[in-house]
Amino acid sequence: MDELTSLRWLAREVVPEAAVAVASVPAPVLASAHHKTPAVQRYLAWWIDHPDPTGRFAAKMRWLRWLPSSLLVRILFALGYDGLIFMNGDTVVGHIFYQRRSCEIHGFSVFVAKEFEGVGYGVVMAFDYVAFAARATRVKKARMGGGKNRVNRRLQQLLRNHETKLGWRVDEDGWVTFS
C-alpha cells in the first residue's frame, strides 16, 4: 500500500476551508517502503535515538536502543511500527508514526517542522493518517493518541461532524471505527 497520493480525499471532504494547507502538504511516503532512502534512514534513526522520554514508546524500546539503527528499524517494522512521512524532496515536513496491532492502528507520534506549524499541516496530515487507516487491509479502527491534544480534539470534532456521511463512528477516547 505505497500509493499514498490518494489519501487527501478525507481532508478535502472534511475541511474544505483549509484548501491552502490541503494543496501544499506533500503526499506522505510509508516509512517501511522507503526506509532505504537516505533521507528517510536518517530521519528514522534520529527519532529512534530521540523518542519522547515520557512516552510509552521510549519505555518499551529502552532495552533495544543499543542495537544499530538499521537493525532496530527492521525490528520495529516487524513489531508493527511504521509511519507516514511527509517530505518535500529530502526535507521532512512532518510525520505520523503508528503501530498496527491486529485490526487496529494506534497513532502515537505526530511532528510538524517549525516552518510549517500553525497553517493546518498537522490537521491535513492527521486526516491522511485516518484515510490511510480506513483503507488498510483488515483494519477496523484507528486512533491518534488518546485524543487529549489540540490536533486530536480538532480531528475528532471535524470527523464527528461527518460520521453519518462517512459511515464511521468517532468515540470520545479518540477511536475512529470504520464501517
Backbone bond lengths (Angstrom), bond angles and torsions (degrees), N, CA, C in turn:
res aa  C-N    CA-C-N  psi(-1)  N-CA   C-N-CA  omega(-1)  CA-C   N-CA-C  phi
1 M - - - 1.457 - - 1.527 108.54 -
2 D 1.325 116.32 62.94 1.454 120.55 -177.83 1.523 111.84 -97.14
3 E 1.307 118.29 -7.61 1.461 121.75 178.84 1.525 108.61 -81.65
4 L 1.329 115.97 88.94 1.452 120.57 -172.19 1.523 113.28 -105.87
5 T 1.311 117.56 6.40 1.463 119.47 -179.09 1.519 112.38 -72.78
6 S 1.323 117.35 -17.16 1.469 119.87 -176.74 1.532 113.14 -94.31
7 L 1.320 118.47 12.51 1.460 120.87 -178.88 1.522 113.24 -77.56
8 R 1.296 117.33 -19.45 1.466 121.81 -171.02 1.521 113.57 -68.13
9 W 1.328 118.20 -8.17 1.469 121.45 -179.61 1.521 111.62 -55.92
10 L 1.321 117.59 -37.66 1.459 120.33 -175.55 1.532 111.10 -68.92
11 A 1.307 117.27 -44.51 1.473 120.15 178.11 1.526 110.48 -61.66
12 R 1.330 117.03 -41.05 1.472 120.10 178.97 1.528 111.27 -64.88
13 E 1.308 115.80 -36.23 1.462 121.76 -178.97 1.531 111.85 -70.65
14 V 1.320 115.80 -41.36 1.451 120.71 -170.03 1.530 113.71 -94.56
15 V 1.320 118.14 -32.40 1.472 120.87 -179.60 1.527 111.31 -130.85
16 P 1.320 117.07 65.44 1.467 118.65 -178.18 1.527 112.58 -61.35
17 E 1.344 118.29 -24.00 1.458 120.21 179.28 1.529 112.29 -70.96
18 A 1.320 118.14 -11.82 1.455 121.93 178.68 1.532 110.74 -96.04
19 A 1.308 116.76 35.28 1.468 121.50 -174.41 1.517 113.10 -57.92
20 V 1.327 118.02 -36.10 1.466 120.19 -179.81 1.521 110.23 -64.38
21 A 1.333 117.03 -48.76 1.460 120.14 178.90 1.518 110.84 -64.96
22 V 1.344 116.85 -41.87 1.459 120.75 180.00 1.523 110.47 -58.11
23 A 1.317 116.46 -41.54 1.460 120.77 -177.54 1.524 112.52 -75.55
24 S 1.333 118.06 -27.58 1.460 118.99 -172.63 1.531 114.72 -98.85
25 V 1.319 118.48 -14.66 1.466 119.89 176.65 1.525 108.09 -75.39
26 P 1.339 117.18 124.50 1.469 118.16 179.96 1.521 111.43 -67.64
27 A 1.310 116.54 153.13 1.463 120.95 175.53 1.528 108.18 -63.81
28 P 1.324 117.46 144.85 1.466 119.46 -178.59 1.517 112.42 -77.89
29 V 1.324 113.80 162.51 1.464 121.14 167.94 1.517 106.21 -115.37
30 L 1.299 116.47 149.93 1.452 121.99 178.71 1.530 108.21 -84.58
31 A 1.319 116.73 123.26 1.468 121.50 -175.70 1.526 111.59 -53.48
32 S 1.328 117.80 -44.83 1.466 120.59 -177.14 1.524 112.57 -65.80
33 A 1.309 117.61 -27.32 1.465 120.72 179.89 1.529 111.96 -86.05
34 H 1.324 117.13 -17.68 1.475 121.06 -175.76 1.524 112.56 -123.73
35 H 1.335 117.66 18.49 1.461 120.16 -174.91 1.522 114.15 -67.53
36 K 1.323 117.79 -12.86 1.465 119.77 177.04 1.524 112.36 -92.59
37 T 1.325 117.11 -6.72 1.460 121.53 174.75 1.525 107.47 -69.69
38 P 1.336 118.95 128.15 1.471 120.16 -175.19 1.531 114.55 -52.44
39 A 1.324 118.43 -43.59 1.469 120.04 -178.64 1.524 110.72 -65.04
40 V 1.330 118.11 -38.86 1.461 121.68 178.56 1.523 110.00 -70.47
41 Q 1.337 117.80 -40.18 1.467 121.28 176.88 1.526 110.85 -57.32
42 R 1.314 116.43 -48.86 1.468 120.79 -179.59 1.535 110.47 -62.04
43 Y 1.324 115.34 -42.72 1.455 120.14 -177.78 1.527 111.30 -64.17
44 L 1.326 117.30 -47.94 1.465 120.70 178.98 1.524 111.13 -62.58
45 A 1.333 117.05 -42.70 1.469 120.56 179.06 1.529 110.83 -60.54
46 W 1.330 117.00 -40.95 1.468 119.95 179.67 1.528 110.79 -62.63
47 W 1.325 117.43 -47.16 1.469 120.45 -177.92 1.524 111.59 -68.68
48 I 1.328 118.01 -32.78 1.463 120.18 175.96 1.526 109.80 -65.45
49 D 1.325 116.46 -38.82 1.468 121.25 179.62 1.527 113.01 -78.27
50 H 1.321 117.78 -16.87 1.473 121.83 -175.64 1.536 112.08 -130.97
51 P 1.330 117.92 53.43 1.481 117.98 178.54 1.528 109.67 -71.78
52 D 1.302 116.06 162.48 1.456 120.81 173.98 1.532 106.94 -61.50
53 P 1.324 118.23 114.75 1.469 119.57 -174.91 1.522 113.99 -63.33
54 T 1.327 117.48 -18.71 1.467 120.38 179.17 1.522 112.08 -93.93
55 G 1.333 117.08 -3.86 1.462 120.89 -176.28 1.516 113.28 -85.10
56 R 1.325 114.57 161.59 1.463 121.13 179.30 1.522 111.59 -68.44
57 F 1.339 117.44 -31.71 1.455 120.49 179.46 1.531 110.13 -60.93
58 A 1.319 117.85 -46.39 1.464 121.41 -179.97 1.523 110.76 -59.82
59 A 1.323 116.42 -42.52 1.467 120.23 179.97 1.527 111.34 -66.25
60 K 1.328 117.32 -42.75 1.462 121.04 -178.86 1.522 112.12 -66.87
61 M 1.323 116.78 -36.47 1.464 120.78 -173.16 1.531 113.64 -95.19
62 R 1.311 117.63 -1.45 1.464 121.02 -176.39 1.518 112.11 -52.52
63 W 1.309 118.09 -39.89 1.459 121.90 -177.14 1.529 112.88 -73.75
64 L 1.325 118.04 -15.09 1.472 121.66 179.21 1.527 113.28 -98.59
65 R 1.308 118.11 -10.05 1.463 121.36 -170.15 1.525 114.13 -62.72
66 W 1.297 119.32 -18.37 1.462 121.99 -179.92 1.526 112.22 -76.52
67 L 1.331 117.49 -14.08 1.465 121.40 -179.75 1.530 110.84 -73.32
68 P 1.327 117.60 154.06 1.469 119.51 175.03 1.531 110.03 -61.55
69 S 1.325 116.60 144.35 1.470 119.83 -174.10 1.526 112.19 -60.41
70 S 1.335 118.87 -33.60 1.468 119.69 179.88 1.530 111.07 -63.22
71 L 1.329 117.25 -40.01 1.460 120.83 177.68 1.523 110.23 -73.06
72 L 1.303 117.02 -40.49 1.458 121.33 -179.56 1.525 111.38 -61.93
73 V 1.319 117.14 -38.67 1.470 120.65 177.95 1.524 109.71 -60.55
74 R 1.315 117.54 -44.56 1.477 120.67 179.71 1.536 110.89 -64.63
75 I 1.326 117.17 -39.22 1.461 120.81 177.80 1.526 109.91 -63.48
76 L 1.325 116.73 -44.41 1.466 120.25 -179.97 1.523 111.21 -61.93
77 F 1.323 117.26 -42.11 1.465 119.54 176.99 1.529 109.99 -61.60
78 A 1.333 117.53 -41.15 1.474 121.21 179.19 1.528 111.57 -63.94
79 L 1.338 116.76 -28.88 1.462 121.13 177.93 1.531 113.23 -85.74
80 G 1.329 116.38 6.41 1.467 120.73 176.51 1.513 114.84 92.47
81 Y 1.332 117.80 2.88 1.464 119.94 177.03 1.518 109.52 -79.48
82 D 1.309 116.49 144.95 1.462 122.21 178.46 1.521 106.94 -164.69
83 G 1.303 116.41 -171.35 1.451 117.84 178.77 1.505 113.27 -172.18
84 L 1.309 114.26 157.64 1.455 122.31 171.13 1.515 105.97 -99.34
85 I 1.335 116.03 122.60 1.456 120.96 179.99 1.520 107.38 -114.96
86 F 1.313 115.43 126.27 1.459 122.41 -177.35 1.517 107.60 -99.83
87 M 1.343 116.28 114.13 1.457 120.83 -173.88 1.518 111.03 -126.32
88 N 1.318 114.17 144.66 1.456 122.30 171.32 1.518 105.37 -115.95
89 G 1.330 116.81 97.15 1.466 120.66 -170.96 1.519 108.68 67.48
90 D 1.338 116.52 -124.46 1.466 121.19 176.82 1.523 112.41 -96.44
91 T 1.331 116.89 4.36 1.460 121.32 179.98 1.521 109.86 -94.69
92 V 1.318 115.80 127.56 1.456 120.31 178.94 1.524 108.98 -85.55
93 V 1.320 115.29 124.96 1.457 123.09 176.88 1.527 109.07 -85.23
94 G 1.333 116.75 -37.14 1.456 121.42 179.68 1.508 111.25 175.15
95 H 1.326 114.65 -178.27 1.463 119.62 178.59 1.524 110.43 -152.06
96 I 1.318 113.93 163.48 1.458 123.11 165.58 1.526 105.50 -135.74
97 F 1.329 115.74 114.12 1.450 121.11 177.18 1.523 108.29 -96.60
98 Y 1.329 115.71 147.91 1.455 120.81 -177.93 1.509 109.79 -148.54
99 Q 1.316 115.00 167.36 1.455 121.57 170.98 1.521 107.94 -126.95
100 R 1.305 114.74 132.45 1.463 119.78 175.91 1.515 108.21 -93.04
101 R 1.326 115.12 129.20 1.461 121.91 176.60 1.517 106.78 -128.31
102 S 1.313 116.21 103.61 1.457 122.61 179.74 1.526 110.02 56.00
103 C 1.326 117.99 -114.45 1.466 120.82 -176.41 1.531 111.92 -99.64
104 E 1.340 117.13 18.45 1.462 121.84 179.88 1.520 110.40 -126.27
105 I 1.326 114.57 148.05 1.460 120.91 173.62 1.523 107.54 -121.45
106 H 1.331 114.85 125.95 1.466 122.07 -178.00 1.526 109.44 -110.06
107 G 1.320 117.52 107.07 1.458 120.87 173.49 1.513 109.14 -76.23
108 F 1.348 117.13 134.87 1.463 118.41 -176.40 1.518 114.01 -134.22
109 S 1.306 118.69 -8.06 1.460 118.89 -179.02 1.524 109.57 -146.49
110 V 1.323 114.98 123.17 1.462 121.38 177.23 1.518 107.61 -123.70
111 F 1.312 116.08 133.64 1.458 120.42 178.40 1.521 108.68 -140.36
112 V 1.326 115.81 135.38 1.465 122.41 172.46 1.524 106.30 -126.45
113 A 1.338 117.05 127.03 1.468 121.23 179.41 1.528 109.76 -57.90
114 K 1.318 115.89 145.28 1.472 121.49 -174.63 1.520 113.45 -50.78
115 E 1.322 117.76 -41.06 1.465 120.03 -177.77 1.520 113.76 -68.08
116 F 1.338 116.75 -9.51 1.461 120.64 179.61 1.526 112.43 -114.58
117 E 1.321 117.80 6.07 1.462 121.57 179.55 1.526 111.12 -73.54
118 G 1.315 115.10 149.73 1.456 120.97 171.87 1.516 116.71 78.45
119 V 1.331 117.42 8.28 1.472 119.48 -179.74 1.533 111.99 -123.53
120 G 1.335 116.56 17.61 1.456 120.24 174.53 1.513 115.96 94.02
121 Y 1.330 118.41 0.63 1.463 119.77 -178.71 1.526 111.87 -61.23
122 G 1.333 117.43 -43.04 1.467 120.55 -178.91 1.511 112.43 -60.34
123 V 1.319 116.65 -39.63 1.466 120.59 179.70 1.530 109.99 -67.59
124 V 1.315 117.38 -44.54 1.475 120.75 179.10 1.527 109.88 -62.62
125 M 1.329 117.11 -43.31 1.458 120.77 178.67 1.532 110.82 -62.05
126 A 1.331 116.77 -39.76 1.458 120.78 179.13 1.534 110.78 -63.94
127 F 1.321 117.11 -41.07 1.463 119.23 177.41 1.522 111.29 -66.25
128 D 1.330 117.68 -37.02 1.471 119.76 175.06 1.527 110.28 -60.61
129 Y 1.331 116.57 -40.70 1.469 121.12 177.86 1.533 110.57 -60.92
130 V 1.322 117.26 -46.90 1.472 120.43 -179.49 1.535 109.91 -65.11
131 A 1.326 117.67 -41.98 1.468 120.78 177.60 1.531 110.57 -62.26
132 F 1.327 116.68 -39.95 1.463 121.91 176.77 1.527 110.07 -60.51
133 A 1.347 115.93 -48.48 1.463 120.56 -179.07 1.530 111.37 -63.05
134 A 1.327 116.26 -39.26 1.465 120.82 -177.72 1.521 111.89 -63.58
135 R 1.307 117.73 -30.48 1.462 119.23 -178.52 1.525 113.36 -101.58
136 A 1.337 117.24 -0.42 1.465 120.40 178.07 1.534 109.61 -68.64
137 T 1.284 116.31 142.23 1.451 122.70 -178.24 1.522 111.15 -60.35
138 R 1.312 116.68 129.16 1.464 125.43 175.70 1.528 114.68 62.52
139 V 1.314 118.76 17.55 1.470 120.53 176.28 1.518 108.29 -91.26
140 K 1.326 116.19 127.59 1.458 121.50 -179.79 1.516 112.99 -102.24
141 K 1.344 115.74 -26.38 1.459 117.71 179.01 1.525 110.60 -157.14
142 A 1.325 113.35 160.13 1.464 120.51 -178.46 1.518 109.21 -142.32
143 R 1.329 114.30 157.96 1.453 119.65 179.16 1.519 109.07 -145.82
144 M 1.307 114.31 142.68 1.457 120.58 175.86 1.521 106.47 -105.78
145 G 1.313 116.89 94.91 1.459 120.03 -178.36 1.517 110.90 60.08
146 G 1.308 115.32 -153.78 1.457 120.44 -179.29 1.507 113.44 -96.06
147 G 1.317 117.53 3.20 1.452 120.45 176.89 1.509 114.85 80.49
148 K 1.324 117.81 19.22 1.450 119.80 -174.82 1.531 114.98 -97.83
149 N 1.320 118.41 -13.72 1.465 117.85 -179.74 1.529 111.09 -94.35
150 R 1.318 115.74 172.20 1.465 122.00 -173.90 1.529 112.23 -60.29
151 V 1.331 117.75 -45.13 1.467 120.86 -178.64 1.526 110.18 -63.67
152 N 1.328 117.16 -43.42 1.470 120.27 179.44 1.517 112.23 -62.93
153 R 1.323 116.08 -45.27 1.470 119.15 -179.88 1.527 110.70 -63.13
154 R 1.331 117.49 -40.92 1.470 121.39 178.53 1.529 110.23 -65.16
155 L 1.316 117.20 -44.19 1.462 122.15 178.21 1.527 110.32 -58.25
156 Q 1.322 116.82 -48.20 1.459 120.69 -179.47 1.527 111.64 -62.43
157 Q 1.323 116.22 -43.16 1.470 120.12 -179.84 1.526 110.70 -60.93
158 L 1.319 116.83 -47.29 1.466 120.37 -178.48 1.523 111.37 -66.23
159 L 1.325 117.62 -41.32 1.464 120.13 178.39 1.524 111.14 -67.21
160 R 1.320 116.72 -39.17 1.460 120.60 179.78 1.531 110.90 -60.01
161 N 1.330 116.65 -35.44 1.462 120.77 178.15 1.527 112.44 -66.39
162 H 1.343 117.27 -15.49 1.467 121.76 -177.56 1.530 112.75 -120.85
163 E 1.317 117.34 14.84 1.470 121.20 -177.04 1.527 112.69 -53.53
164 T 1.301 116.65 -49.68 1.463 120.48 -176.01 1.525 110.53 -63.29
165 K 1.305 116.43 -47.23 1.465 121.17 -178.88 1.531 111.34 -62.04
166 L 1.342 116.35 -40.73 1.465 120.65 -178.87 1.528 112.24 -80.04
167 G 1.334 116.56 -22.83 1.455 119.89 -175.64 1.520 112.18 76.80
168 W 1.336 117.51 24.26 1.457 123.16 -179.45 1.515 109.63 -112.08
169 R 1.332 115.60 165.16 1.458 120.89 173.11 1.535 107.87 -120.32
170 V 1.326 116.05 131.54 1.463 121.78 179.46 1.521 107.56 -113.03
171 D 1.321 115.83 116.02 1.459 121.09 -177.64 1.524 110.97 -93.27
172 E 1.322 115.56 158.91 1.462 122.17 -179.43 1.518 112.62 -61.39
173 D 1.325 117.57 -27.27 1.473 120.51 -177.93 1.527 112.34 -84.74
174 G 1.334 117.43 7.17 1.460 120.50 175.99 1.513 116.13 98.76
175 W 1.321 118.46 -7.24 1.456 120.67 179.51 1.519 111.33 -76.22
176 V 1.328 115.71 136.66 1.460 122.74 171.62 1.523 105.44 -114.37
177 T 1.339 115.65 117.21 1.454 121.34 179.71 1.517 107.87 -100.43
178 F 1.327 115.98 125.89 1.460 121.60 -177.77 1.522 110.06 -89.93
179 S 1.331 116.48 149.51 1.465 119.55 -179.07 1.512 110.53 -72.98
